[in-house]
């Protein structure tokens, strides 16, 4: 059980709760465990999940790329929960574990499977919590050759928001509610499947 326990439906006083659950079940990143924990503070589940869903599953930056970035960040945060979740939407769009691994390794810089625009976005996330001083005016000028300012804002907002919540979930010791095939599992099973640590690729 996470340090802060998830609430059952009859304990939750959250407007639009059915819509939040439906969206969690459709995308699975995050799954409903996350919002059941947030629901301890009325209004938080909706506000935070709305922002995370918009920054990750909507917008004008390809979702598959944002899913790789999300996982890269979760590994950096050492979060067993978010690092092991996979977006159903991204999988349906063709994202593979092989491409995720490539984007979570420093080798993405020379990987021909990524475009120059994708490499810049992956580098943006990579540097943000490793070498933030490298994200300077020149870095953004390079980014503007590949992305609009609106898209850069979208990427930056997603990186900041998701990493912060991943760091929070790491402290709670949470695990996904499903195995890699999408089957529901109990927490002990999840711990056995995913292990106590997440790989961080350098």
HUSUL-V834630 format. One record per run of one state. SS is the DSSP state (H for helix, E for strand, L for the rest). FROM is the first residue (numbers start at 1). LEN is the number of residues. If there is no record, write none. Layout:
BEGIN
SS_FROM_LEN / SS_FROM_LEN
END
This chain:
BEGIN
L_1_8 / H_9_3 / L_12_5 / H_17_11 / L_28_4 / H_32_7 / L_39_5 / H_44_14 / L_58_5 / H_63_15 / L_78_4 / H_82_3 / L_85_3 / H_88_5 / L_93_4 / H_97_7 / L_104_2 / H_106_5 / L_111_5 / H_116_13 / L_129_3 / H_132_3 / L_135_2 / H_137_7 / L_144_5 / H_149_24 / L_173_5 / E_178_1 / L_179_5 / E_184_1 / L_185_2 / H_187_8 / L_195_8
END
